Amino acid sequence: MFKWWDGWPVREEVDWAVAARSSLLLKAVSCWRSDADSWFANAYERLPETVRVNPLSDDSEWVEDWLKSVDCKPIDWFKGPGSAWQMPFERGRAEGDVKSILAALHETGRLTRQEAVSMLPVLALDPQPGEVILDMCASPGSKTTQIAEHLGDSGVVIANEVVRGRVNLLVSNMQRHRSRSGVVVNHDARHFPNLPEDGYDRILVDAPCTGTGTTRKNPDVWSRWKPNGGRSMQKLQIDILSRAARLVKPGGRIVYSTCSLDPIENEAVVAEVLRNYPSLSLSMAQDAIPDLTASPGMNEWPALSDDCSIVQDTEQSETFAPPTESDIAAALPKCMRVWNEQSGGGGFFLAILEKSADAPSRRAAEVEETLSEEKAPRDHDGVPRPISEAQSEMLTDEWGAIPEDLWSRGKKILWSTPQAHSIWASERGRRGGRTRIPGGRWRPLKVASLGLEVAHLRRGEFERVVGAAASRIVGITDSGHTKVPSETIDKLLSGEQPEPFDVNSELAEFRGNHLLVDDSDGMAIPVWIGGRTSLMLRTSELVILRAIRGVEPLEESQQTNEEE
Ligand SMILES: C[S@@+](CC[C@H](N)C(=O)[O-])C[C@H]1O[C@@H](n2cnc3c(N)ncnc32)[C@H](O)[C@@H]1O
């Protein structure tokens, strides 16, 4: 018997507790597994707070030490790069200093707050530096940032989202993360363009779903979910995964994941795509995450009526029913189901599909027309393009030496990777490849943003380096910055505003934006030099730098200049 009233201390949660006990979802889970009680007992409490530490940040060791100091425990099945931690309180329930440092660590990209099971698909995808990855349903981008951590500064992750408003969310999340490898695009994944033409090394399909595994985060799922929810999502899920099947390279990998427990959105989708794409095969998902206790994929499930009774429904669509082909039925247990009691968090599903290395490459159509540069469609204004010669000269004047792979978009200078440039530069086809279009453009990709924002222009002239990129830029450039002792940096962080001469005698006459570099550890901070020298840091960055360096704010210096 459920002892489900135990542990319901919060009064306002009682309503959805009642909804949970009488929900169709509980009835459905009782049809999908024999011991639904142990799932239910673990499917309603608030989730624990969990985070992923960004290994690309120079401060990752400090972050890990801080997490240990506030009693966080490493998540033992997470195998990196970076590390993952469970905090000793529920999601959103941090207090005091822990709350402000946690928020600032997230805002400055040093860690990402992410539900533990949501970290699984990227471990299964296993992206490698240098690769070209497509994240087909990417917003808000927690998995895209995790992919970027696998790639480092080599490779590219094309992060796609169909909903415009959610594209903006994805762009800000990528900027928060401070990685260079992301390119954010805006397409319906079902019709994602065939670019790069030789396909993607790996594709993540983290599909839209009914979210039946998210009851600990979204309690309204208890009252909202109905069996026709999964049935109505399935065609979209199959269509997106089918597009991935076409876009992945021979020898490449696709990971399909959902936060749903419904086999119609999971195993049934995988079965249909295996049926239609014989060059794909499942590989054992558990092998990719050996330390996590999970269950195999299902190859039998009953048809459910609208009130979740089992029916002998011979009329249901073939794509809703378990597969009748013995090879597909035998393969489905290679998928991974994570029930709430196994993760200690949410429920999840994932499948790893590999495309055979000798699958034919996409057939090259007979070329009927090759468009000249003049006739080829151009990118719209506002799309990032490689910096012009004039911009390159201007930045070289400022910095002495400039990094490769700089782009400009409006007033922003962005820093990307060679692989992003190769996609932009590659020739491509239209009309199934019958029309050839020269490279040197993003079209047909609709690019919203890329790489890391490193500098701002004003009326076409260099204005300043962005704080988030300052330390990385001074590691590459020769000028545009001044070395100062650690104590000077600490004074500025505490809120002092020294006169320029006291910062460095060479700055006595200088006026404008500048970077100061700690001469002992190379850390750089942006400042504005006028009559006095003031920090140009976001509050969240200031909170963390003070914590890392043990700097106390001056009483009267609570005001900090906001950077952006
Ligand atoms: C499960 S969420 C993705 C979560 C994300 N991967 C993460 O880890 O932060 C699914 C996303 O797919 C988007 N989506 C829905 N239909 C889509 C389509 N046809 N093409 C591309 N994205 C789609 C939704 O707007 C939603 O943002």
The ligand as a Tripos MOL2 file, in Angstrom:
@<TRIPOS>MOLECULE
LIG
   27    29     1     0     0
SMALL
NO_CHARGES

@<TRIPOS>ATOM
      1 C1         12.8390   19.0420  -24.1140 C.3       1 LIG1
      2 S1         13.0220   20.6660  -24.6730 S.3       1 LIG1
      3 C2         14.7430   20.7940  -24.9330 C.3       1 LIG1
      4 C3         15.5680   21.0020  -23.6990 C.3       1 LIG1
      5 C4         17.0050   21.2840  -24.0090 C.3       1 LIG1
      6 N1         17.5900   20.2290  -24.8160 N.3       1 LIG1
      7 C5         17.8610   21.4820  -22.7830 C.2       1 LIG1
      8 O1         18.4850   20.5390  -22.3280 O.co2     1 LIG1
      9 O2         17.9220   22.6100  -22.2640 O.co2     1 LIG1
     10 C6         12.4380   20.5680  -26.3130 C.3       1 LIG1
     11 C7         12.6090   21.8450  -27.1100 C.3       1 LIG1
     12 O3         12.2560   21.5420  -28.4640 O.3       1 LIG1
     13 C8         11.6140   22.6660  -29.0080 C.3       1 LIG1
     14 N2         10.8710   22.2000  -30.1920 N.ar      1 LIG1
     15 C9          9.5830   21.7960  -30.2710 C.ar      1 LIG1
     16 N3          9.2910   21.4670  -31.5450 N.ar      1 LIG1
     17 C10        10.4070   21.6550  -32.2740 C.ar      1 LIG1
     18 C11        10.7170   21.5350  -33.6460 C.ar      1 LIG1
     19 N4          9.8120   21.1130  -34.5330 N.pl3     1 LIG1
     20 N5         11.9550   21.8600  -34.0500 N.ar      1 LIG1
     21 C12        12.8880   22.2940  -33.1690 C.ar      1 LIG1
     22 N6         12.6450   22.4440  -31.8550 N.ar      1 LIG1
     23 C13        11.4150   22.1260  -31.4160 C.ar      1 LIG1
     24 C14        10.7700   23.1890  -27.8810 C.3       1 LIG1
     25 O4         10.4080   24.5420  -28.1000 O.3       1 LIG1
     26 C15        11.7040   22.9950  -26.6880 C.3       1 LIG1
     27 O5         12.4720   24.1480  -26.5040 O.3       1 LIG1
@<TRIPOS>BOND
     1     1     2 1
     2     2     3 1
     3     2    10 1
     4     3     4 1
     5     4     5 1
     6     5     6 1
     7     5     7 1
     8     7     8 2
     9     7     9 1
    10    10    11 1
    11    11    12 1
    12    11    26 1
    13    12    13 1
    14    13    14 1
    15    13    24 1
    16    14    15 ar
    17    14    23 ar
    18    15    16 ar
    19    16    17 ar
    20    17    18 ar
    21    17    23 ar
    22    18    19 1
    23    18    20 ar
    24    20    21 ar
    25    21    22 ar
    26    22    23 ar
    27    24    25 1
    28    24    26 1
    29    26    27 1
@<TRIPOS>SUBSTRUCTURE
     1 LIG1         1 GROUP 0 **** ****
